Amino acid sequence: MAFPLPSGTMMQKGSDEMPEVDVIRAQLFALQDKEYQVFHSRLMPTLPPETVIGVRVPLLRRLAKRLAGTPEAETFLQCLPHFYYEENALHAFLLEHVRDYGTALAATERFLPYVDNWAVCDSFSPKVFAQHKPELLSVIRCWLSSDQVYTVRYGIGMLMRYYLDDAFRPEYLAWVAAVHSEEYYVNMMRAWYFATALAKQPAAALPWLTEKRLDVWTHNKTIQKAVESRRIPPEQKQALRALRIRSQKLCEERRV
């Protein structure tokens, strides 16, 4: 039997036919922190506030760990799209517990088109991906060419997570630079990637700034994020500040 939902909550269409989903939703509402709901919803301007329950991430991860592998979780993972942000976040955290690479990849690809905010996008990666880096690269290239904002962002995030250490190759920087988008959440991730590359692979990443190979916005945002990073030594931060581009016109003049 499904647990009753708290008074005044919005029902996802069709959820009355999925009692397992109603049970999980009731568990999410039992973890609700209304003050946190106000705070967190402001951090995700792409989401209507009424779609945010207000559950802290550690509690979501704990719930995912408890549900992982259960029939209820399997039913929940098949029920897309979700209505609440926390349902999407829980879905993401459940995927991290899938141990088979093929299954985890298929489930991730099925889920990505429904990801509609940076918080879910940046929060998950099935643990099994780390054991299959060579196979994952071709999939990442497909994600980078997607027309879905958060699929592209996720692909860049995977390159940043898994391929800036021992698995790094300089051409991965070119993959990210080749992503052209007007979307803020894509370009912010591009800048974050290059800023992290400056910390982990400075010899390969720095020429992208000194030679001004990036668009002006990404160039300057990369420098901003690098200067804010604790991973970058003070002397390098000072040198990066000197590389800021003051205007689009100036950038074009320097490229001539």
C-alpha positions, 0 to 999 in steps of 0.5 A: 500500500502506498503511503499518503503524501503530505497535504498540499503536495503536487502529484506526478501524473500517473504516479497513482498507478505506481505505488512504489513511486508514491512510497519513495516520494513519501520518504522524500517528503519525510526528509523535507527541510523547508528552510533548505528548500527555499535556499536550495531552490534559489541555487537552481534558477532553471527549476520552478521552486514548487518542484524542489522538496528541500532534502539535503544531499547526504540524506538523498545519498543515504536513501539511495544506498538503502534502496539500491538493488530493491524492486522498489528502486528498479520500478522507480528507475523505470518511471521517467520523467520525474516531477521533483528535483529530489526524485531526479537526484535520487535517480542519479544516486541510485545509478551510482550503485549499478555495478555492471558497466553496460547496464549503468551506461544504458541507464545513464543514457536513458536518464540524461535527456531528463536532467534539467539542472546543474545540480543533478548533472554534476552530482553523479557518475556510476562508480563502474565508469572508473573501471572502463575509461577506454570504452567510455571515451567514445560515449563521451564524444557522443555526449559532447555533440548532443543537442541537450544542454545537460548531456553536453555538460555531463560529458565535459564533467566526465572528461574532467572527472576521469581524464585529467590525471593518468588517463589525460591526453592533450587532445581532450582539451581540444574536444572541450574547446570544440564545443560551441554553445550559447548555453550558460551551463555548457560554457560554465562547465567548459571554463571549469574544465579548463581551470581544473586542467590548469591545476592538473595539467598546466603545461598542456592547458596554459597555451590555450590561454597564452595563445588565446585559443578560446572564445573571450567569455570562456577564456576570462571565466577560466581565469576567474575560476582558476584564480579562485581555486586553491589548487593554483599557486599564488605565482601562477594566479598572478600570471593568469590575471595578466592574461585576462582579455578586456574586450572582444575587439581587443581579442580580435586585434590580437588574433590578426 
